[in-house]
């Protein structure tokens, strides 16, 4: 689960970087703004998955302790 979330974060970072470069070069296209926003949401979603995985791992350790 964590590995998948890390891959998602990496992909979101790459997508954000590409969109940002296109926006910086201009002209501003709506597609690039949407892509940047989608990468933001993807990053946040994958970070939430990592947080959930950490909480699940902590809970499992508590059960076995």
N, CA, C and O atoms as a Tripos MOL2 file, in Angstrom:
@<TRIPOS>MOLECULE
protein
  260   259    65     0     0
PROTEIN
NO_CHARGES

@<TRIPOS>ATOM
      1 N           0.8270   -1.1880    0.0000 N.3       1 UNK1
      2 CA          0.0000    0.0000    0.0000 C.3       1 UNK1
      3 C           0.8730    1.2540    0.0000 C.2       1 UNK1
      4 O           0.6100    2.1970   -0.7470 O.2       1 UNK1
      5 N           1.9020    1.2630    0.8320 N.am      2 UNK2
      6 CA          2.7730    2.4350    0.9070 C.3       2 UNK2
      7 C           3.5380    2.6210   -0.3990 C.2       2 UNK2
      8 O           3.7020    3.7470   -0.8710 O.2       2 UNK2
      9 N           4.0030    1.5250   -0.9800 N.am      3 UNK3
     10 CA          4.7460    1.6190   -2.2440 C.3       3 UNK3
     11 C           3.8790    2.2250   -3.3480 C.2       3 UNK3
     12 O           4.3490    3.0540   -4.1280 O.2       3 UNK3
     13 N           2.6320    1.8150   -3.4100 N.am      4 UNK4
     14 CA          1.7090    2.3570   -4.4130 C.3       4 UNK4
     15 C           1.4800    3.8480   -4.1910 C.2       4 UNK4
     16 O           1.4310    4.6250   -5.1450 O.2       4 UNK4
     17 N           1.3410    4.2390   -2.9250 N.am      5 UNK5
     18 CA          1.1530    5.6580   -2.6100 C.3       5 UNK5
     19 C           2.3910    6.4650   -2.9810 C.2       5 UNK5
     20 O           2.2740    7.5800   -3.4900 O.2       5 UNK5
     21 N           3.5710    5.9160   -2.7330 N.am      6 UNK6
     22 CA          4.8040    6.6150   -3.1060 C.3       6 UNK6
     23 C           4.9070    6.7820   -4.6210 C.2       6 UNK6
     24 O           5.3370    7.8260   -5.1110 O.2       6 UNK6
     25 N           4.5140    5.7550   -5.3490 N.am      7 UNK7
     26 CA          4.5170    5.8590   -6.8090 C.3       7 UNK7
     27 C           3.5210    6.9200   -7.2760 C.2       7 UNK7
     28 O           3.7950    7.6600   -8.2200 O.2       7 UNK7
     29 N           2.3700    6.9900   -6.6170 N.am      8 UNK8
     30 CA          1.3790    8.0060   -6.9490 C.3       8 UNK8
     31 C           1.8780    9.4100   -6.6700 C.2       8 UNK8
     32 O           1.6340   10.3300   -7.4500 O.2       8 UNK8
     33 N           2.5790    9.5730   -5.5570 N.am      9 UNK9
     34 CA          3.1490   10.8840   -5.2170 C.3       9 UNK9
     35 C           4.1980   11.2850   -6.2510 C.2       9 UNK9
     36 O           4.2460   12.4380   -6.6780 O.2       9 UNK9
     37 N           5.0300   10.3360   -6.6480 N.am     10 UNK10
     38 CA          6.0510   10.6210   -7.6600 C.3      10 UNK10
     39 C           5.4140   11.0280   -8.9770 C.2      10 UNK10
     40 O           5.8550   11.9820   -9.6180 O.2      10 UNK10
     41 N           4.3800   10.3080   -9.3800 N.am     11 UNK11
     42 CA          3.6910   10.6310  -10.6320 C.3      11 UNK11
     43 C           3.0280   12.0110  -10.5510 C.2      11 UNK11
     44 O           3.0740   12.7820  -11.5100 O.2      11 UNK11
     45 N           2.4140   12.3170   -9.4070 N.am     12 UNK12
     46 CA          1.7770   13.6310   -9.2330 C.3      12 UNK12
     47 C           2.8090   14.7440   -9.2830 C.2      12 UNK12
     48 O           2.5530   15.8030   -9.8560 O.2      12 UNK12
     49 N           3.9830   14.5120   -8.6830 N.am     13 UNK13
     50 CA          5.0510   15.5120   -8.6910 C.3      13 UNK13
     51 C           5.5300   15.7570  -10.1200 C.2      13 UNK13
     52 O           5.7420   16.9000  -10.5240 O.2      13 UNK13
     53 N           5.6960   14.6820  -10.8760 N.am     14 UNK14
     54 CA          6.1390   14.8120  -12.2620 C.3      14 UNK14
     55 C           5.0980   15.5470  -13.1100 C.2      14 UNK14
     56 O           5.4450   16.3820  -13.9460 O.2      14 UNK14
     57 N           3.8300   15.2300  -12.8880 N.am     15 UNK15
     58 CA          2.7510   15.8900  -13.6330 C.3      15 UNK15
     59 C           2.7140   17.3790  -13.2910 C.2      15 UNK15
     60 O           2.5300   18.2150  -14.1760 O.2      15 UNK15
     61 N           2.8860   17.7110  -12.0160 N.am     16 UNK16
     62 CA          2.8840   19.1120  -11.5970 C.3      16 UNK16
     63 C           4.0660   19.8600  -12.2110 C.2      16 UNK16
     64 O           3.9240   21.0020  -12.6490 O.2      16 UNK16
     65 N           5.2170   19.2220  -12.2400 N.am     17 UNK17
     66 CA          6.4030   19.8610  -12.8140 C.3      17 UNK17
     67 C           6.2040   20.1340  -14.3050 C.2      17 UNK17
     68 O           6.5450   21.2110  -14.7960 O.2      17 UNK17
     69 N           5.6580   19.1660  -15.0120 N.am     18 UNK18
     70 CA          5.4330   19.3420  -16.4540 C.3      18 UNK18
     71 C           4.4170   20.4570  -16.7160 C.2      18 UNK18
     72 O           4.6170   21.2900  -17.6000 O.2      18 UNK18
     73 N           3.3340   20.4670  -15.9490 N.am     19 UNK19
     74 CA          2.3070   21.4990  -16.1190 C.3      19 UNK19
     75 C           2.8750   22.8780  -15.7960 C.2      19 UNK19
     76 O           2.5960   23.8510  -16.4970 O.2      19 UNK19
     77 N           3.6620   22.9560  -14.7450 N.am     20 UNK20
     78 CA          4.2580   24.2320  -14.3460 C.3      20 UNK20
     79 C           5.1870   24.7670  -15.4210 C.2      20 UNK20
     80 O           5.1930   25.9650  -15.7040 O.2      20 UNK20
     81 N           5.9660   23.8850  -16.0180 N.am     21 UNK21
     82 CA          6.8700   24.3190  -17.0870 C.3      21 UNK21
     83 C           6.0940   24.8510  -18.2860 C.2      21 UNK21
     84 O           6.4570   25.8700  -18.8720 O.2      21 UNK21
     85 N           5.0230   24.1490  -18.6400 N.am     22 UNK22
     86 CA          4.2180   24.6200  -19.7730 C.3      22 UNK22
     87 C           3.5690   25.9710  -19.4560 C.2      22 UNK22
     88 O           3.4840   26.8420  -20.3220 O.2      22 UNK22
     89 N           3.1120   26.1410  -18.2050 N.am     23 UNK23
     90 CA          2.5090   27.4210  -17.8120 C.3      23 UNK23
     91 C           3.5390   28.5440  -17.8210 C.2      23 UNK23
     92 O           3.2290   29.6690  -18.2140 O.2      23 UNK23
     93 N           4.7490   28.2480  -17.3940 N.am     24 UNK24
     94 CA          5.7930   29.2700  -17.3550 C.3      24 UNK24
     95 C           6.2000   29.7140  -18.7570 C.2      24 UNK24
     96 O           6.5170   30.8820  -18.9810 O.2      24 UNK24
     97 N           6.1870   28.7740  -19.6950 N.am     25 UNK25
     98 CA          6.5660   29.1070  -21.0700 C.3      25 UNK25
     99 C           5.4820   29.9110  -21.7740 C.2      25 UNK25
    100 O           5.7640   30.7410  -22.6380 O.2      25 UNK25
    101 N           4.2010   29.6420  -21.3760 N.am     26 UNK26
    102 CA          3.0800   30.3370  -21.9720 C.3      26 UNK26
    103 C           2.7760   29.8330  -23.3640 C.2      26 UNK26
    104 O           3.5730   29.0670  -23.9060 O.2      26 UNK26
    105 N           1.7200   30.2000  -23.9450 N.am     27 UNK27
    106 CA          0.6090   30.9140  -23.3030 C.3      27 UNK27
    107 C          -0.1290   29.9920  -22.3280 C.2      27 UNK27
    108 O          -0.0530   28.7660  -22.4170 O.2      27 UNK27
    109 N          -0.8380   30.6190  -21.4070 N.am     28 UNK28
    110 CA         -1.5750   29.8700  -20.3880 C.3      28 UNK28
    111 C          -2.7500   29.1500  -21.0390 C.2      28 UNK28
    112 O          -3.5990   29.7640  -21.6850 O.2      28 UNK28
    113 N          -2.7770   27.8470  -20.8540 N.am     29 UNK29
    114 CA         -3.8530   27.0100  -21.3850 C.3      29 UNK29
    115 C          -4.6480   26.4390  -20.2110 C.2      29 UNK29
    116 O          -4.0770   26.0770  -19.1830 O.2      29 UNK29
    117 N          -5.9490   26.3650  -20.3710 N.am     30 UNK30
    118 CA         -6.8130   25.8250  -19.3220 C.3      30 UNK30
    119 C          -6.4220   24.3920  -18.9900 C.2      30 UNK30
    120 O          -6.4890   23.9830  -17.8310 O.2      30 UNK30
    121 N          -6.0200   23.6340  -19.9880 N.am     31 UNK31
    122 CA         -5.6160   22.2360  -19.7920 C.3      31 UNK31
    123 C          -4.4590   22.1210  -18.7970 C.2      31 UNK31
    124 O          -4.4210   21.1930  -17.9890 O.2      31 UNK31
    125 N          -3.5250   23.0570  -18.8580 N.am     32 UNK32
    126 CA         -2.3790   23.0250  -17.9500 C.3      32 UNK32
    127 C          -2.7920   23.3680  -16.5180 C.2      32 UNK32
    128 O          -2.2730   22.7920  -15.5610 O.2      32 UNK32
    129 N          -3.7100   24.2910  -16.3810 N.am     33 UNK33
    130 CA         -4.2070   24.6540  -15.0440 C.3      33 UNK33
    131 C          -4.9550   23.4790  -14.4360 C.2      33 UNK33
    132 O          -4.7790   23.1700  -13.2570 O.2      33 UNK33
    133 N          -5.7870   22.8250  -15.2320 N.am     34 UNK34
    134 CA         -6.5300   21.6530  -14.7560 C.3      34 UNK34
    135 C          -5.5590   20.5390  -14.3750 C.2      34 UNK34
    136 O          -5.7370   19.8890  -13.3440 O.2      34 UNK34
    137 N          -4.5450   20.3150  -15.1860 N.am     35 UNK35
    138 CA         -3.5520   19.2840  -14.9120 C.3      35 UNK35
    139 C          -2.8170   19.5650  -13.6100 C.2      35 UNK35
    140 O          -2.5570   18.6470  -12.8330 O.2      35 UNK35
    141 N          -2.4830   20.8140  -13.3700 N.am     36 UNK36
    142 CA         -1.8060   21.1980  -12.1390 C.3      36 UNK36
    143 C          -2.7020   20.9450  -10.9280 C.2      36 UNK36
    144 O          -2.2350   20.4560   -9.8990 O.2      36 UNK36
    145 N          -3.9660   21.2720  -11.0470 N.am     37 UNK37
    146 CA         -4.9150   21.0510   -9.9560 C.3      37 UNK37
    147 C          -5.1280   19.5570   -9.7150 C.2      37 UNK37
    148 O          -5.2110   19.1190   -8.5670 O.2      37 UNK37
    149 N          -5.2160   18.7840  -10.7780 N.am     38 UNK38
    150 CA         -5.3570   17.3310  -10.6300 C.3      38 UNK38
    151 C          -4.1470   16.7170   -9.9340 C.2      38 UNK38
    152 O          -4.2920   15.8180   -9.1060 O.2      38 UNK38
    153 N          -2.9700   17.1990  -10.2670 N.am     39 UNK39
    154 CA         -1.7740   16.6750   -9.6100 C.3      39 UNK39
    155 C          -1.7660   17.0300   -8.1250 C.2      39 UNK39
    156 O          -1.2830   16.2500   -7.3040 O.2      39 UNK39
    157 N          -2.2940   18.1950   -7.7790 N.am     40 UNK40
    158 CA         -2.4100   18.5750   -6.3650 C.3      40 UNK40
    159 C          -3.3220   17.5960   -5.6190 C.2      40 UNK40
    160 O          -2.9830   17.1240   -4.5340 O.2      40 UNK40
    161 N          -4.4660   17.3020   -6.2060 N.am     41 UNK41
    162 CA         -5.4030   16.3720   -5.5690 C.3      41 UNK41
    163 C          -4.8200   14.9610   -5.4820 C.2      41 UNK41
    164 O          -5.0040   14.2730   -4.4790 O.2      41 UNK41
    165 N          -4.1220   14.5340   -6.5260 N.am     42 UNK42
    166 CA         -3.5040   13.2080   -6.5160 C.3      42 UNK42
    167 C          -2.4510   13.1200   -5.4180 C.2      42 UNK42
    168 O          -2.3590   12.1070   -4.7250 O.2      42 UNK42
    169 N          -1.6570   14.1770   -5.2560 N.am     43 UNK43
    170 CA         -0.6370   14.2000   -4.2120 C.3      43 UNK43
    171 C          -1.2840   14.0910   -2.8310 C.2      43 UNK43
    172 O          -0.8500   13.3020   -1.9920 O.2      43 UNK43
    173 N          -2.3230   14.8910   -2.6090 N.am     44 UNK44
    174 CA         -3.0050   14.8630   -1.3150 C.3      44 UNK44
    175 C          -3.6460   13.5050   -1.0380 C.2      44 UNK44
    176 O          -3.5970   13.0150    0.0900 O.2      44 UNK44
    177 N          -4.2440   12.9010   -2.0550 N.am     45 UNK45
    178 CA         -4.8850   11.5950   -1.8830 C.3      45 UNK45
    179 C          -3.8580   10.5290   -1.5360 C.2      45 UNK45
    180 O          -4.0910    9.7090   -0.6490 O.2      45 UNK45
    181 N          -2.7380   10.5330   -2.2180 N.am     46 UNK46
    182 CA         -1.6990    9.5520   -1.9330 C.3      46 UNK46
    183 C          -1.0560    9.7780   -0.5700 C.2      46 UNK46
    184 O          -0.6840    8.8190    0.1060 O.2      46 UNK46
    185 N          -0.9260   11.0140   -0.1680 N.am     47 UNK47
    186 CA         -0.4140   11.2990    1.1720 C.3      47 UNK47
    187 C          -1.3970   10.7920    2.2340 C.2      47 UNK47
    188 O          -0.9770   10.2980    3.2800 O.2      47 UNK47
    189 N          -2.6880   10.9120    1.9730 N.am     48 UNK48
    190 CA         -3.6960   10.4030    2.9030 C.3      48 UNK48
    191 C          -3.6190    8.8780    3.0000 C.2      48 UNK48
    192 O          -3.7920    8.3170    4.0820 O.2      48 UNK48
    193 N          -3.3620    8.2130    1.8850 N.am     49 UNK49
    194 CA         -3.2020    6.7580    1.8990 C.3      49 UNK49
    195 C          -2.0000    6.3770    2.7520 C.2      49 UNK49
    196 O          -2.0600    5.4180    3.5220 O.2      49 UNK49
    197 N          -0.9230    7.1160    2.6190 N.am     50 UNK50
    198 CA          0.2560    6.8280    3.4390 C.3      50 UNK50
    199 C          -0.0450    7.0250    4.9220 C.2      50 UNK50
    200 O           0.4100    6.2440    5.7580 O.2      50 UNK50
    201 N          -0.7980    8.0490    5.2460 N.am     51 UNK51
    202 CA         -1.1820    8.2790    6.6400 C.3      51 UNK51
    203 C          -2.0550    7.1530    7.1720 C.2      51 UNK51
    204 O          -1.8830    6.7130    8.3090 O.2      51 UNK51
    205 N          -2.9840    6.6880    6.3580 N.am     52 UNK52
    206 CA         -3.8550    5.5840    6.7660 C.3      52 UNK52
    207 C          -3.0460    4.3110    6.9710 C.2      52 UNK52
    208 O          -3.2940    3.5610    7.9140 O.2      52 UNK52
    209 N          -2.0910    4.0680    6.1010 N.am     53 UNK53
    210 CA         -1.2410    2.8800    6.2400 C.3      53 UNK53
    211 C          -0.4310    2.9460    7.5320 C.2      53 UNK53
    212 O          -0.2600    1.9350    8.2130 O.2      53 UNK53
    213 N           0.0610    4.1180    7.8620 N.am     54 UNK54
    214 CA          0.8160    4.2890    9.1140 C.3      54 UNK54
    215 C          -0.0680    4.0220   10.3190 C.2      54 UNK54
    216 O           0.3470    3.3460   11.2600 O.2      54 UNK54
    217 N          -1.2930    4.5550   10.2920 N.am     55 UNK55
    218 CA         -2.2130    4.3190   11.4140 C.3      55 UNK55
    219 C          -2.5710    2.8430   11.5390 C.2      55 UNK55
    220 O          -2.6790    2.3190   12.6470 O.2      55 UNK55
    221 N          -2.7560    2.1750   10.4050 N.am     56 UNK56
    222 CA         -3.0650    0.7430   10.4420 C.3      56 UNK56
    223 C          -1.8920   -0.0480   11.0080 C.2      56 UNK56
    224 O          -2.0870   -0.9690   11.8010 O.2      56 UNK56
    225 N          -0.6870    0.3040   10.6080 N.am     57 UNK57
    226 CA          0.5020   -0.3750   11.1180 C.3      57 UNK57
    227 C           0.6440   -0.1470   12.6200 C.2      57 UNK57
    228 O           0.9410   -1.0780   13.3680 O.2      57 UNK57
    229 N           0.4330    1.0850   13.0550 N.am     58 UNK58
    230 CA          0.5190    1.3790   14.4940 C.3      58 UNK58
    231 C          -0.5230    0.5950   15.2800 C.2      58 UNK58
    232 O          -0.2310    0.0800   16.3590 O.2      58 UNK58
    233 N          -1.7190    0.5050   14.7500 N.am     59 UNK59
    234 CA         -2.7960   -0.2280   15.4200 C.3      59 UNK59
    235 C          -2.4620   -1.7100   15.5030 C.2      59 UNK59
    236 O          -2.7010   -2.3480   16.5280 O.2      59 UNK59
    237 N          -1.9110   -2.2560   14.4290 N.am     60 UNK60
    238 CA         -1.5280   -3.6570   14.4190 C.3      60 UNK60
    239 C          -0.4380   -3.9290   15.4580 C.2      60 UNK60
    240 O          -0.4710   -4.9510   16.1430 O.2      60 UNK60
    241 N           0.5110   -3.0260   15.5720 N.am     61 UNK61
    242 CA          1.5540   -3.1880   16.5900 C.3      61 UNK61
    243 C           0.9600   -3.1230   17.9980 C.2      61 UNK61
    244 O           1.4000   -3.8470   18.8920 O.2      61 UNK61
    245 N          -0.0290   -2.2660   18.1940 N.am     62 UNK62
    246 CA         -0.6920   -2.1810   19.4940 C.3      62 UNK62
    247 C          -1.4070   -3.4910   19.8220 C.2      62 UNK62
    248 O          -1.4010   -3.9300   20.9720 O.2      62 UNK62
    249 N          -2.0140   -4.1080   18.8310 N.am     63 UNK63
    250 CA         -2.7370   -5.3690   19.0600 C.3      63 UNK63
    251 C          -1.7800   -6.4650   19.4690 C.2      63 UNK63
    252 O          -2.0880   -7.2530   20.3630 O.2      63 UNK63
    253 N          -0.6190   -6.5290   18.8290 N.am     64 UNK64
    254 CA          0.3370   -7.5900   19.1150 C.3      64 UNK64
    255 C           1.2400   -7.2920   20.3130 C.2      64 UNK64
    256 O           1.9700   -8.1740   20.7670 O.2      64 UNK64
    257 N           1.2000   -6.0930   20.8160 N.am     65 UNK65
    258 CA          2.0680   -5.7220   21.9480 C.3      65 UNK65
    259 C           1.5640   -6.2600   23.2650 C.2      65 UNK65
    260 O           2.1850   -6.0320   24.3030 O.2      65 UNK65
@<TRIPOS>BOND
     1     1     2 1
     2     2     3 1
     3     3     4 2
     4     3     5 am
     5     5     6 1
     6     6     7 1
     7     7     8 2
     8     7     9 am
     9     9    10 1
    10    10    11 1
    11    11    12 2
    12    11    13 am
    13    13    14 1
    14    14    15 1
    15    15    16 2
    16    15    17 am
    17    17    18 1
    18    18    19 1
    19    19    20 2
    20    19    21 am
    21    21    22 1
    22    22    23 1
    23    23    24 2
    24    23    25 am
    25    25    26 1
    26    26    27 1
    27    27    28 2
    28    27    29 am
    29    29    30 1
    30    30    31 1
    31    31    32 2
    32    31    33 am
    33    33    34 1
    34    34    35 1
    35    35    36 2
    36    35    37 am
    37    37    38 1
    38    38    39 1
    39    39    40 2
    40    39    41 am
    41    41    42 1
    42    42    43 1
    43    43    44 2
    44    43    45 am
    45    45    46 1
    46    46    47 1
    47    47    48 2
    48    47    49 am
    49    49    50 1
    50    50    51 1
    51    51    52 2
    52    51    53 am
    53    53    54 1
    54    54    55 1
    55    55    56 2
    56    55    57 am
    57    57    58 1
    58    58    59 1
    59    59    60 2
    60    59    61 am
    61    61    62 1
    62    62    63 1
    63    63    64 2
    64    63    65 am
    65    65    66 1
    66    66    67 1
    67    67    68 2
    68    67    69 am
    69    69    70 1
    70    70    71 1
    71    71    72 2
    72    71    73 am
    73    73    74 1
    74    74    75 1
    75    75    76 2
    76    75    77 am
    77    77    78 1
    78    78    79 1
    79    79    80 2
    80    79    81 am
    81    81    82 1
    82    82    83 1
    83    83    84 2
    84    83    85 am
    85    85    86 1
    86    86    87 1
    87    87    88 2
    88    87    89 am
    89    89    90 1
    90    90    91 1
    91    91    92 2
    92    91    93 am
    93    93    94 1
    94    94    95 1
    95    95    96 2
    96    95    97 am
    97    97    98 1
    98    98    99 1
    99    99   100 2
   100    99   101 am
   101   101   102 1
   102   102   103 1
   103   103   104 2
   104   103   105 am
   105   105   106 1
   106   106   107 1
   107   107   108 2
   108   107   109 am
   109   109   110 1
   110   110   111 1
   111   111   112 2
   112   111   113 am
   113   113   114 1
   114   114   115 1
   115   115   116 2
   116   115   117 am
   117   117   118 1
   118   118   119 1
   119   119   120 2
   120   119   121 am
   121   121   122 1
   122   122   123 1
   123   123   124 2
   124   123   125 am
   125   125   126 1
   126   126   127 1
   127   127   128 2
   128   127   129 am
   129   129   130 1
   130   130   131 1
   131   131   132 2
   132   131   133 am
   133   133   134 1
   134   134   135 1
   135   135   136 2
   136   135   137 am
   137   137   138 1
   138   138   139 1
   139   139   140 2
   140   139   141 am
   141   141   142 1
   142   142   143 1
   143   143   144 2
   144   143   145 am
   145   145   146 1
   146   146   147 1
   147   147   148 2
   148   147   149 am
   149   149   150 1
   150   150   151 1
   151   151   152 2
   152   151   153 am
   153   153   154 1
   154   154   155 1
   155   155   156 2
   156   155   157 am
   157   157   158 1
   158   158   159 1
   159   159   160 2
   160   159   161 am
   161   161   162 1
   162   162   163 1
   163   163   164 2
   164   163   165 am
   165   165   166 1
   166   166   167 1
   167   167   168 2
   168   167   169 am
   169   169   170 1
   170   170   171 1
   171   171   172 2
   172   171   173 am
   173   173   174 1
   174   174   175 1
   175   175   176 2
   176   175   177 am
   177   177   178 1
   178   178   179 1
   179   179   180 2
   180   179   181 am
   181   181   182 1
   182   182   183 1
   183   183   184 2
   184   183   185 am
   185   185   186 1
   186   186   187 1
   187   187   188 2
   188   187   189 am
   189   189   190 1
   190   190   191 1
   191   191   192 2
   192   191   193 am
   193   193   194 1
   194   194   195 1
   195   195   196 2
   196   195   197 am
   197   197   198 1
   198   198   199 1
   199   199   200 2
   200   199   201 am
   201   201   202 1
   202   202   203 1
   203   203   204 2
   204   203   205 am
   205   205   206 1
   206   206   207 1
   207   207   208 2
   208   207   209 am
   209   209   210 1
   210   210   211 1
   211   211   212 2
   212   211   213 am
   213   213   214 1
   214   214   215 1
   215   215   216 2
   216   215   217 am
   217   217   218 1
   218   218   219 1
   219   219   220 2
   220   219   221 am
   221   221   222 1
   222   222   223 1
   223   223   224 2
   224   223   225 am
   225   225   226 1
   226   226   227 1
   227   227   228 2
   228   227   229 am
   229   229   230 1
   230   230   231 1
   231   231   232 2
   232   231   233 am
   233   233   234 1
   234   234   235 1
   235   235   236 2
   236   235   237 am
   237   237   238 1
   238   238   239 1
   239   239   240 2
   240   239   241 am
   241   241   242 1
   242   242   243 1
   243   243   244 2
   244   243   245 am
   245   245   246 1
   246   246   247 1
   247   247   248 2
   248   247   249 am
   249   249   250 1
   250   250   251 1
   251   251   252 2
   252   251   253 am
   253   253   254 1
   254   254   255 1
   255   255   256 2
   256   255   257 am
   257   257   258 1
   258   258   259 1
   259   259   260 2
@<TRIPOS>SUBSTRUCTURE
     1 UNK1         2 RESIDUE 1 A UNK
     2 UNK2         6 RESIDUE 1 A UNK
     3 UNK3        10 RESIDUE 1 A UNK
     4 UNK4        14 RESIDUE 1 A UNK
     5 UNK5        18 RESIDUE 1 A UNK
     6 UNK6        22 RESIDUE 1 A UNK
     7 UNK7        26 RESIDUE 1 A UNK
     8 UNK8        30 RESIDUE 1 A UNK
     9 UNK9        34 RESIDUE 1 A UNK
    10 UNK10       38 RESIDUE 1 A UNK
    11 UNK11       42 RESIDUE 1 A UNK
    12 UNK12       46 RESIDUE 1 A UNK
    13 UNK13       50 RESIDUE 1 A UNK
    14 UNK14       54 RESIDUE 1 A UNK
    15 UNK15       58 RESIDUE 1 A UNK
    16 UNK16       62 RESIDUE 1 A UNK
    17 UNK17       66 RESIDUE 1 A UNK
    18 UNK18       70 RESIDUE 1 A UNK
    19 UNK19       74 RESIDUE 1 A UNK
    20 UNK20       78 RESIDUE 1 A UNK
    21 UNK21       82 RESIDUE 1 A UNK
    22 UNK22       86 RESIDUE 1 A UNK
    23 UNK23       90 RESIDUE 1 A UNK
    24 UNK24       94 RESIDUE 1 A UNK
    25 UNK25       98 RESIDUE 1 A UNK
    26 UNK26      102 RESIDUE 1 A UNK
    27 UNK27      106 RESIDUE 1 A UNK
    28 UNK28      110 RESIDUE 1 A UNK
    29 UNK29      114 RESIDUE 1 A UNK
    30 UNK30      118 RESIDUE 1 A UNK
    31 UNK31      122 RESIDUE 1 A UNK
    32 UNK32      126 RESIDUE 1 A UNK
    33 UNK33      130 RESIDUE 1 A UNK
    34 UNK34      134 RESIDUE 1 A UNK
    35 UNK35      138 RESIDUE 1 A UNK
    36 UNK36      142 RESIDUE 1 A UNK
    37 UNK37      146 RESIDUE 1 A UNK
    38 UNK38      150 RESIDUE 1 A UNK
    39 UNK39      154 RESIDUE 1 A UNK
    40 UNK40      158 RESIDUE 1 A UNK
    41 UNK41      162 RESIDUE 1 A UNK
    42 UNK42      166 RESIDUE 1 A UNK
    43 UNK43      170 RESIDUE 1 A UNK
    44 UNK44      174 RESIDUE 1 A UNK
    45 UNK45      178 RESIDUE 1 A UNK
    46 UNK46      182 RESIDUE 1 A UNK
    47 UNK47      186 RESIDUE 1 A UNK
    48 UNK48      190 RESIDUE 1 A UNK
    49 UNK49      194 RESIDUE 1 A UNK
    50 UNK50      198 RESIDUE 1 A UNK
    51 UNK51      202 RESIDUE 1 A UNK
    52 UNK52      206 RESIDUE 1 A UNK
    53 UNK53      210 RESIDUE 1 A UNK
    54 UNK54      214 RESIDUE 1 A UNK
    55 UNK55      218 RESIDUE 1 A UNK
    56 UNK56      222 RESIDUE 1 A UNK
    57 UNK57      226 RESIDUE 1 A UNK
    58 UNK58      230 RESIDUE 1 A UNK
    59 UNK59      234 RESIDUE 1 A UNK
    60 UNK60      238 RESIDUE 1 A UNK
    61 UNK61      242 RESIDUE 1 A UNK
    62 UNK62      246 RESIDUE 1 A UNK
    63 UNK63      250 RESIDUE 1 A UNK
    64 UNK64      254 RESIDUE 1 A UNK
    65 UNK65      258 RESIDUE 1 A UNK
